[in-house]
């Protein structure tokens, strides 16, 4: 169940074929950037197209795992993972919105 959305920045298109592979980046609680390439419908309900200007802020679906002060542990939905194979991250609470 998706219970949060997390702040990301759409960086550009990895694939222009339908439904499109969008590259997004997220910054974790210690300031490290992580990149994800995934189909748009998996990441967001926003209707990005190849003509959508980049970079732009996007909020992507995730599941909240834990809260520890100002840090929130999340797991990406639908098996999404970072380019380095991470399926979960700890983010600053300001970068997480509860649904």
Rosetta constraint file for C-alpha pairs under 8 A:
AtomPair CA 1 CA 63 HARMONIC 6.67 0.50
AtomPair CA 2 CA 61 HARMONIC 6.15 0.50
AtomPair CA 2 CA 62 HARMONIC 5.46 0.50
AtomPair CA 2 CA 63 HARMONIC 5.04 0.50
AtomPair CA 2 CA 77 HARMONIC 6.84 0.50
AtomPair CA 3 CA 61 HARMONIC 7.78 0.50
AtomPair CA 3 CA 62 HARMONIC 6.63 0.50
AtomPair CA 3 CA 63 HARMONIC 5.32 0.50
AtomPair CA 3 CA 64 HARMONIC 6.44 0.50
AtomPair CA 3 CA 98 HARMONIC 6.09 0.50
AtomPair CA 3 CA 99 HARMONIC 5.37 0.50
AtomPair CA 4 CA 61 HARMONIC 6.21 0.50
AtomPair CA 4 CA 62 HARMONIC 5.41 0.50
AtomPair CA 4 CA 63 HARMONIC 5.78 0.50
AtomPair CA 4 CA 64 HARMONIC 6.26 0.50
AtomPair CA 4 CA 96 HARMONIC 6.59 0.50
AtomPair CA 4 CA 97 HARMONIC 5.46 0.50
AtomPair CA 4 CA 98 HARMONIC 4.43 0.50
AtomPair CA 4 CA 99 HARMONIC 5.32 0.50
AtomPair CA 5 CA 59 HARMONIC 5.52 0.50
AtomPair CA 5 CA 60 HARMONIC 5.06 0.50
AtomPair CA 5 CA 61 HARMONIC 4.58 0.50
AtomPair CA 5 CA 62 HARMONIC 5.62 0.50
AtomPair CA 5 CA 63 HARMONIC 7.99 0.50
AtomPair CA 5 CA 96 HARMONIC 5.90 0.50
AtomPair CA 5 CA 97 HARMONIC 5.34 0.50
AtomPair CA 5 CA 98 HARMONIC 6.61 0.50
AtomPair CA 5 CA 99 HARMONIC 7.24 0.50
AtomPair CA 6 CA 59 HARMONIC 5.13 0.50
AtomPair CA 6 CA 60 HARMONIC 5.28 0.50
AtomPair CA 6 CA 61 HARMONIC 6.56 0.50
AtomPair CA 6 CA 62 HARMONIC 6.85 0.50
AtomPair CA 6 CA 95 HARMONIC 5.64 0.50
AtomPair CA 6 CA 96 HARMONIC 4.57 0.50
AtomPair CA 6 CA 97 HARMONIC 6.34 0.50
AtomPair CA 7 CA 26 HARMONIC 6.83 0.50
AtomPair CA 7 CA 57 HARMONIC 7.08 0.50
AtomPair CA 7 CA 58 HARMONIC 6.11 0.50
AtomPair CA 7 CA 59 HARMONIC 4.72 0.50
AtomPair CA 7 CA 60 HARMONIC 6.67 0.50
AtomPair CA 7 CA 95 HARMONIC 5.05 0.50
AtomPair CA 7 CA 96 HARMONIC 6.42 0.50
AtomPair CA 8 CA 24 HARMONIC 6.15 0.50
AtomPair CA 8 CA 25 HARMONIC 5.50 0.50
AtomPair CA 8 CA 26 HARMONIC 4.78 0.50
AtomPair CA 8 CA 27 HARMONIC 7.71 0.50
AtomPair CA 8 CA 57 HARMONIC 5.91 0.50
AtomPair CA 8 CA 58 HARMONIC 5.19 0.50
AtomPair CA 8 CA 59 HARMONIC 5.78 0.50
AtomPair CA 8 CA 60 HARMONIC 6.84 0.50
AtomPair CA 9 CA 24 HARMONIC 5.26 0.50
AtomPair CA 9 CA 25 HARMONIC 5.23 0.50
AtomPair CA 9 CA 26 HARMONIC 6.58 0.50
AtomPair CA 9 CA 55 HARMONIC 6.33 0.50
AtomPair CA 9 CA 56 HARMONIC 5.56 0.50
AtomPair CA 9 CA 57 HARMONIC 4.52 0.50
AtomPair CA 9 CA 58 HARMONIC 5.64 0.50
AtomPair CA 10 CA 22 HARMONIC 7.00 0.50
AtomPair CA 10 CA 23 HARMONIC 5.98 0.50
AtomPair CA 10 CA 24 HARMONIC 4.26 0.50
AtomPair CA 10 CA 25 HARMONIC 6.59 0.50
AtomPair CA 10 CA 54 HARMONIC 6.27 0.50
AtomPair CA 10 CA 55 HARMONIC 5.25 0.50
AtomPair CA 10 CA 56 HARMONIC 5.24 0.50
AtomPair CA 10 CA 57 HARMONIC 6.10 0.50
AtomPair CA 10 CA 58 HARMONIC 6.27 0.50
AtomPair CA 11 CA 22 HARMONIC 7.58 0.50
AtomPair CA 11 CA 23 HARMONIC 5.51 0.50
AtomPair CA 11 CA 24 HARMONIC 5.32 0.50
AtomPair CA 11 CA 25 HARMONIC 6.96 0.50
AtomPair CA 11 CA 54 HARMONIC 5.67 0.50
AtomPair CA 11 CA 55 HARMONIC 4.74 0.50
AtomPair CA 11 CA 56 HARMONIC 7.14 0.50
AtomPair CA 12 CA 22 HARMONIC 5.98 0.50
AtomPair CA 12 CA 23 HARMONIC 5.47 0.50
AtomPair CA 12 CA 24 HARMONIC 7.36 0.50
AtomPair CA 12 CA 54 HARMONIC 5.79 0.50
AtomPair CA 12 CA 55 HARMONIC 6.74 0.50
AtomPair CA 13 CA 20 HARMONIC 7.20 0.50
AtomPair CA 13 CA 21 HARMONIC 5.87 0.50
AtomPair CA 13 CA 22 HARMONIC 4.63 0.50
AtomPair CA 13 CA 23 HARMONIC 5.87 0.50
AtomPair CA 13 CA 50 HARMONIC 7.07 0.50
AtomPair CA 14 CA 20 HARMONIC 7.54 0.50
AtomPair CA 14 CA 21 HARMONIC 5.08 0.50
AtomPair CA 14 CA 22 HARMONIC 5.60 0.50
AtomPair CA 14 CA 23 HARMONIC 6.06 0.50
AtomPair CA 14 CA 37 HARMONIC 6.91 0.50
AtomPair CA 15 CA 20 HARMONIC 5.28 0.50
AtomPair CA 15 CA 21 HARMONIC 4.69 0.50
AtomPair CA 15 CA 22 HARMONIC 7.03 0.50
AtomPair CA 16 CA 20 HARMONIC 5.01 0.50
AtomPair CA 16 CA 21 HARMONIC 6.77 0.50
AtomPair CA 16 CA 50 HARMONIC 6.48 0.50
AtomPair CA 17 CA 21 HARMONIC 7.74 0.50
AtomPair CA 19 CA 39 HARMONIC 6.19 0.50
AtomPair CA 19 CA 40 HARMONIC 6.67 0.50
AtomPair CA 19 CA 41 HARMONIC 7.52 0.50
AtomPair CA 20 CA 38 HARMONIC 7.98 0.50
AtomPair CA 20 CA 39 HARMONIC 5.44 0.50
AtomPair CA 20 CA 40 HARMONIC 6.18 0.50
AtomPair CA 20 CA 49 HARMONIC 7.90 0.50
AtomPair CA 21 CA 37 HARMONIC 6.05 0.50
AtomPair CA 21 CA 38 HARMONIC 5.03 0.50
AtomPair CA 21 CA 39 HARMONIC 4.43 0.50
AtomPair CA 21 CA 40 HARMONIC 6.29 0.50
AtomPair CA 22 CA 37 HARMONIC 5.48 0.50
AtomPair CA 22 CA 38 HARMONIC 5.60 0.50
AtomPair CA 22 CA 39 HARMONIC 6.05 0.50
AtomPair CA 22 CA 40 HARMONIC 6.00 0.50
AtomPair CA 23 CA 35 HARMONIC 6.80 0.50
AtomPair CA 23 CA 36 HARMONIC 5.58 0.50
AtomPair CA 23 CA 37 HARMONIC 4.34 0.50
AtomPair CA 23 CA 38 HARMONIC 6.72 0.50
AtomPair CA 24 CA 35 HARMONIC 5.66 0.50
AtomPair CA 24 CA 36 HARMONIC 5.32 0.50
AtomPair CA 24 CA 37 HARMONIC 6.47 0.50
AtomPair CA 25 CA 33 HARMONIC 6.47 0.50
AtomPair CA 25 CA 34 HARMONIC 5.43 0.50
AtomPair CA 25 CA 35 HARMONIC 4.35 0.50
AtomPair CA 25 CA 36 HARMONIC 6.25 0.50
AtomPair CA 26 CA 33 HARMONIC 5.61 0.50
AtomPair CA 26 CA 34 HARMONIC 5.24 0.50
AtomPair CA 26 CA 35 HARMONIC 6.48 0.50
AtomPair CA 27 CA 31 HARMONIC 5.54 0.50
AtomPair CA 27 CA 32 HARMONIC 5.40 0.50
AtomPair CA 27 CA 33 HARMONIC 4.40 0.50
AtomPair CA 27 CA 34 HARMONIC 6.19 0.50
AtomPair CA 27 CA 91 HARMONIC 7.24 0.50
AtomPair CA 28 CA 32 HARMONIC 5.45 0.50
AtomPair CA 28 CA 33 HARMONIC 6.49 0.50
AtomPair CA 28 CA 34 HARMONIC 7.52 0.50
AtomPair CA 28 CA 89 HARMONIC 6.59 0.50
AtomPair CA 28 CA 90 HARMONIC 5.83 0.50
AtomPair CA 28 CA 91 HARMONIC 4.57 0.50
AtomPair CA 28 CA 92 HARMONIC 6.77 0.50
AtomPair CA 29 CA 71 HARMONIC 6.62 0.50
AtomPair CA 29 CA 90 HARMONIC 5.78 0.50
AtomPair CA 29 CA 91 HARMONIC 4.33 0.50
AtomPair CA 29 CA 92 HARMONIC 4.78 0.50
AtomPair CA 34 CA 82 HARMONIC 6.32 0.50
AtomPair CA 34 CA 83 HARMONIC 7.47 0.50
AtomPair CA 35 CA 82 HARMONIC 5.49 0.50
AtomPair CA 35 CA 83 HARMONIC 5.77 0.50
AtomPair CA 36 CA 80 HARMONIC 7.87 0.50
AtomPair CA 36 CA 81 HARMONIC 6.50 0.50
AtomPair CA 36 CA 82 HARMONIC 4.55 0.50
AtomPair CA 36 CA 83 HARMONIC 5.57 0.50
AtomPair CA 37 CA 82 HARMONIC 7.44 0.50
AtomPair CA 37 CA 83 HARMONIC 7.15 0.50
AtomPair CA 38 CA 42 HARMONIC 6.78 0.50
AtomPair CA 38 CA 43 HARMONIC 6.74 0.50
AtomPair CA 38 CA 80 HARMONIC 7.27 0.50
AtomPair CA 39 CA 43 HARMONIC 6.64 0.50
AtomPair CA 40 CA 44 HARMONIC 6.01 0.50
AtomPair CA 40 CA 45 HARMONIC 7.72 0.50
AtomPair CA 40 CA 46 HARMONIC 7.96 0.50
AtomPair CA 40 CA 47 HARMONIC 7.70 0.50
AtomPair CA 40 CA 48 HARMONIC 7.07 0.50
AtomPair CA 41 CA 45 HARMONIC 6.08 0.50
AtomPair CA 41 CA 46 HARMONIC 8.00 0.50
AtomPair CA 42 CA 78 HARMONIC 7.02 0.50
AtomPair CA 43 CA 60 HARMONIC 5.10 0.50
AtomPair CA 43 CA 61 HARMONIC 6.16 0.50
AtomPair CA 44 CA 58 HARMONIC 7.46 0.50
AtomPair CA 44 CA 59 HARMONIC 6.68 0.50
AtomPair CA 44 CA 60 HARMONIC 5.15 0.50
AtomPair CA 44 CA 61 HARMONIC 6.57 0.50
AtomPair CA 46 CA 58 HARMONIC 7.99 0.50
AtomPair CA 48 CA 52 HARMONIC 5.78 0.50
AtomPair CA 61 CA 76 HARMONIC 6.72 0.50
AtomPair CA 61 CA 77 HARMONIC 6.21 0.50
AtomPair CA 62 CA 74 HARMONIC 6.23 0.50
AtomPair CA 62 CA 75 HARMONIC 5.65 0.50
AtomPair CA 62 CA 76 HARMONIC 4.47 0.50
AtomPair CA 62 CA 77 HARMONIC 5.08 0.50
AtomPair CA 63 CA 74 HARMONIC 5.46 0.50
AtomPair CA 63 CA 75 HARMONIC 5.20 0.50
AtomPair CA 63 CA 76 HARMONIC 6.28 0.50
AtomPair CA 63 CA 77 HARMONIC 6.55 0.50
AtomPair CA 64 CA 72 HARMONIC 7.09 0.50
AtomPair CA 64 CA 73 HARMONIC 6.07 0.50
AtomPair CA 64 CA 74 HARMONIC 4.55 0.50
AtomPair CA 64 CA 75 HARMONIC 6.54 0.50
AtomPair CA 65 CA 72 HARMONIC 7.45 0.50
AtomPair CA 65 CA 73 HARMONIC 5.18 0.50
AtomPair CA 65 CA 74 HARMONIC 5.18 0.50
AtomPair CA 65 CA 75 HARMONIC 6.71 0.50
AtomPair CA 66 CA 72 HARMONIC 5.79 0.50
AtomPair CA 66 CA 73 HARMONIC 5.03 0.50
AtomPair CA 66 CA 74 HARMONIC 7.23 0.50
AtomPair CA 67 CA 71 HARMONIC 5.89 0.50
AtomPair CA 67 CA 72 HARMONIC 4.51 0.50
AtomPair CA 67 CA 73 HARMONIC 6.28 0.50
AtomPair CA 68 CA 72 HARMONIC 6.27 0.50
AtomPair CA 70 CA 92 HARMONIC 5.91 0.50
AtomPair CA 70 CA 93 HARMONIC 5.11 0.50
AtomPair CA 70 CA 94 HARMONIC 7.93 0.50
AtomPair CA 71 CA 90 HARMONIC 6.32 0.50
AtomPair CA 71 CA 91 HARMONIC 5.57 0.50
AtomPair CA 71 CA 92 HARMONIC 4.71 0.50
AtomPair CA 71 CA 93 HARMONIC 5.21 0.50
AtomPair CA 72 CA 90 HARMONIC 5.42 0.50
AtomPair CA 72 CA 91 HARMONIC 5.29 0.50
AtomPair CA 72 CA 92 HARMONIC 6.21 0.50
AtomPair CA 72 CA 93 HARMONIC 5.68 0.50
AtomPair CA 72 CA 96 HARMONIC 7.54 0.50
AtomPair CA 73 CA 88 HARMONIC 7.14 0.50
AtomPair CA 73 CA 89 HARMONIC 5.78 0.50
AtomPair CA 73 CA 90 HARMONIC 4.20 0.50
AtomPair CA 73 CA 91 HARMONIC 6.31 0.50
AtomPair CA 74 CA 88 HARMONIC 5.42 0.50
AtomPair CA 74 CA 89 HARMONIC 5.55 0.50
AtomPair CA 74 CA 90 HARMONIC 6.18 0.50
AtomPair CA 74 CA 91 HARMONIC 7.51 0.50
AtomPair CA 75 CA 87 HARMONIC 5.78 0.50
AtomPair CA 75 CA 88 HARMONIC 4.08 0.50
AtomPair CA 75 CA 89 HARMONIC 6.62 0.50
AtomPair CA 76 CA 80 HARMONIC 5.50 0.50
AtomPair CA 76 CA 81 HARMONIC 6.71 0.50
AtomPair CA 76 CA 87 HARMONIC 5.83 0.50
AtomPair CA 76 CA 88 HARMONIC 6.01 0.50
AtomPair CA 79 CA 87 HARMONIC 7.19 0.50
AtomPair CA 80 CA 87 HARMONIC 6.41 0.50
AtomPair CA 81 CA 85 HARMONIC 5.47 0.50
AtomPair CA 81 CA 86 HARMONIC 5.22 0.50
AtomPair CA 81 CA 87 HARMONIC 4.46 0.50
AtomPair CA 81 CA 88 HARMONIC 7.49 0.50
AtomPair CA 82 CA 86 HARMONIC 5.11 0.50
AtomPair CA 82 CA 87 HARMONIC 6.60 0.50
AtomPair CA 91 CA 95 HARMONIC 6.56 0.50
AtomPair CA 91 CA 96 HARMONIC 7.42 0.50
AtomPair CA 92 CA 96 HARMONIC 7.19 0.50
